[in-house]
Amino acid sequence: MPSDSSYRILGIDYGQKRVGLSLSDPLLLTAQPFETVEYKNKDDLFAHINKVIEDKSVHKIVVGIPITLRDTISMMGQEVSEFVKILQEKHPQLEIITWDERLSSAQAEKVMLQGGATRKERKKNIDKLAASIMLQSYLDFINSMKSLKHEVKE
């Protein structure tokens, strides 16, 4: 495992036209929106993601998977699963997991509306904010598991 000073997790909110990216801090406590990538073809998208992985010292990827309120994978979820499969083939050295992104876009929209964001600002930022909400959920989970393990050892 890399040193804490360089370890980052990349959060991905995959969409058919835009992909939201978020990054963890080196201590894996917080997720920050990073960028929204608009793409025309998947080759360009993967090239961009590859650059982020290299430039930001990414060692794990968390991809949001849309799960319905009835706990089933949506039609879009099947497309996300295919994206994850290709991503894993391109980066076999990385751990890539899927994480429930249920309602992350709705939460992001609500946050931006409360902040007074215009429609144009919301469209520009919703994907990266949704990616950060999803990644923060994952970070909170792994940190709570670490805390529980620590409590059990004491």
Secondary structure, 3 states (H helix, E strand, C coil): CCCCCCCEEEEEECCCCEEEEEEECCCCCCEEEEEEEECCCHHHHHHHHHHHHHHCCEEEEEEEECECCCCCECHHHHHHHHHHHHHHHHCCCCEEEEEECCCHHHHHHHHHHHCCCCHHHHHHHHHHHHHHHHHHHHHHHHHHHHHHHHHHHC
